[in-house]
């Protein structure tokens, strides 16, 4: 008699749609939390930030008198040589040109400042959340660090777009839950969608997973 009995009736158990729905729900809840918390922070003016500094997580707004006409640092991100995005960092100066703050903004932010005098020629104002720079970014602006505050901080004017991405990730995951529920209602617990409806559901799920994954990578890398 053989010591090993082959179980020919064994089959892989299909994944539970309830488990998938719970995972998508957790991701949606976490994304909403990050989206809301990313918008919150104590408000303070840019002038007071120049005079007395700023706290991590506060939201600074005002009109810089001077700034860099080009990005002082263009930090590129990629995954397996695939470009993901850029971070553009600019130095802005106080009215007396004695103090410097670091700002993360979009690619065209520098065009608001004169290339010779560095004056704010367009009157552009900024509003951003104070964040701590990564070690790679900090190495490029070590002169902005002090003994009391060794970590370089910057004003992130892109903080709202980051929160919007978190909300989009949450919405996509909620949509995935809806498609799971629709498939369950039409085809049962382990049924697979077929026909035009099934193809549409599968396309929506695939696009949602790819879109949410890309936005998640962007928010993590461009932190």
C-alpha positions in Angstrom: 0.0 0.0 0.0 1.3 3.4 -0.9 2.4 5.6 1.9 1.2 8.6 -0.1 -2.4 9.0 -1.1 -3.1 11.5 -3.8 -6.1 13.6 -3.2 -7.6 14.0 -6.6 -10.6 15.9 -5.4 -8.6 18.9 -4.1 -9.1 22.3 -5.7 -7.9 25.7 -4.9 -10.5 27.6 -2.9 -11.6 30.8 -4.7 -10.8 34.0 -2.9 -13.7 35.4 -0.8 -15.2 38.6 -2.2 -15.9 39.6 1.4 -12.1 39.5 2.2 -11.3 41.6 -0.9 -14.1 44.1 0.1 -12.6 44.4 3.6 -9.1 45.1 2.2 -10.5 47.7 -0.2 -12.5 49.2 2.6 -9.4 49.5 4.9 -7.4 51.1 2.1 -10.2 53.6 1.5 -10.5 54.5 5.2 -6.7 55.0 5.5 -6.7 57.1 2.3 -9.5 59.4 3.6 -7.6 59.8 6.9 -4.4 60.8 5.1 -6.4 63.1 2.8 -8.1 65.0 5.6 -5.1 65.1 7.9 -3.0 66.4 5.0 -5.2 69.5 4.8 -5.2 70.3 8.5 -2.6 72.5 10.3 -2.3 75.7 12.3 -2.2 78.8 10.0 0.6 81.4 10.1 1.8 84.1 7.8 4.9 83.9 5.7 6.3 87.1 7.5 6.1 85.4 10.9 7.7 82.3 9.5 10.7 84.4 8.4 10.8 86.2 11.7 10.3 83.4 14.2 10.4 80.2 12.2 7.6 77.7 11.7 6.4 74.4 13.2 6.2 71.1 11.5 2.6 70.6 10.1 1.6 74.3 10.2 0.2 75.9 7.0 2.1 79.0 5.9 0.7 81.6 3.5 2.0 84.9 2.1 3.8 86.7 -0.7 7.5 86.2 -0.9 9.5 89.3 -1.9 12.3 87.4 -3.6 12.8 83.9 -4.9 14.9 81.7 -7.2 14.1 82.1 -10.9 14.9 78.4 -11.4 14.5 75.3 -9.2 17.4 75.0 -6.8 16.8 71.3 -6.9 15.0 69.1 -9.4 14.6 65.8 -7.6 13.6 63.0 -9.9 11.8 59.8 -8.9 11.6 56.5 -10.8 10.8 52.9 -10.2 12.9 50.4 -12.2 14.0 53.2 -14.5 10.3 54.2 -15.1 9.9 57.9 -14.4 7.3 58.6 -11.7 7.6 62.3 -11.0 9.7 65.3 -10.0 10.0 67.4 -6.9 11.0 71.1 -7.5 12.5 73.0 -4.6 13.0 76.8 -4.6 14.6 79.2 -2.1 12.6 82.3 -1.2 14.0 85.3 0.7 12.7 87.7 3.2 12.2 91.4 2.4 15.6 92.3 3.8 17.2 89.3 1.9 18.6 88.2 5.3 16.6 85.0 5.7 15.9 82.0 3.5 13.1 79.5 3.4 12.7 76.4 1.2 9.5 75.9 -0.9 8.4 72.9 -2.9 6.3 74.0 -5.8 5.5 73.2 -9.4 7.8 73.4 -12.3 6.9 77.0 -13.4 7.1 78.6 -9.9 10.5 80.2 -10.7 9.1 82.1 -13.6 7.5 84.5 -11.1 10.9 85.9 -10.1 13.3 88.1 -12.0 16.4 86.3 -13.2 18.7 89.1 -12.0 17.1 90.8 -9.1 15.1 87.8 -7.9 12.2 90.1 -7.2 8.7 88.7 -7.2 7.6 90.4 -10.5 4.1 88.7 -10.7 3.1 89.1 -7.1 2.6 85.4 -6.7 1.6 84.2 -3.3 2.2 80.8 -1.7 0.3 78.6 0.7 1.8 75.4 1.9 2.2 72.9 4.7 5.5 72.7 6.6 7.1 69.3 6.1 10.4 67.6 6.9 12.7 67.0 3.9 14.1 63.6 3.1 17.8 62.9 3.8 18.6 63.1 0.1 17.0 66.5 -0.2 18.4 67.7 3.0 22.0 67.1 1.8 21.4 69.6 -0.9 20.3 72.3 1.5 22.5 71.6 4.6 23.1 75.4 5.0 19.4 75.8 6.0 19.8 73.4 8.9 20.9 74.7 12.4 22.2 73.0 15.5 18.8 73.6 17.2 16.9 72.3 14.1 19.2 69.8 12.3 16.4 68.7 9.9 15.7 70.8 6.9 12.0 71.7 6.6 10.2 73.2 3.7 6.8 74.7 2.7 5.0 72.3 0.5 2.7 74.2 -1.8 1.6 70.9 -3.4 -0.1 69.6 -0.2 -3.6 70.0 -1.5 -2.9 68.0 -4.7 -1.5 65.3 -2.5 -4.6 65.2 -0.4 -6.8 65.1 -3.5 -4.8 62.0 -4.7 -5.6 60.3 -1.4 -9.3 61.0 -1.9 -9.1 59.6 -5.4 -7.5 56.5 -4.1 -10.3 56.2 -1.5 -12.9 56.7 -4.3 -11.4 54.0 -6.5 -11.4 51.5 -3.7 -15.0 52.2 -2.9 -15.8 51.7 -6.6 -14.0 48.4 -6.5 -16.3 47.4 -3.5 -19.3 48.3 -5.6 -18.1 46.2 -8.5 -17.6 43.3 -6.1 -21.1 43.7 -4.8 -22.5 43.9 -8.3 -20.7 40.7 -9.3 -21.9 38.9 -6.2 -25.5 40.0 -6.9 -25.4 38.8 -10.5 -23.2 35.7 -10.3 -23.2 34.6 -6.7 -20.4 34.2 -4.2 -17.8 32.6 -6.5 -19.3 33.3 -9.8 -17.3 35.0 -12.5 -18.8 37.8 -14.6 -19.3 37.1 -18.3 -20.5 38.8 -21.4 -20.4 42.5 -22.0 -21.3 43.3 -18.4 -18.5 41.0 -17.1 -16.0 42.6 -19.5 -17.0 46.1 -18.4 -16.6 45.1 -14.7 -13.3 43.5 -15.3 -12.1 46.6 -17.2 -13.2 48.9 -14.5 -11.5 46.8 -11.8 -8.2 46.6 -13.8 -8.2 50.3 -14.5 -9.0 51.1 -10.8 -6.3 48.9 -9.5 -3.7 50.3 -11.8 -4.8 53.9 -11.2 -4.9 53.5 -7.4 -1.5 51.8 -7.4 0.1 54.5 -9.4 -1.3 57.3 -7.2 -0.2 55.4 -4.1 3.3 55.1 -5.4 3.3 58.8 -6.3 2.1 59.8 -2.8 4.7 57.6 -1.1 7.7 58.5 -3.3 6.8 62.2 -3.5 6.5 62.4 0.3 
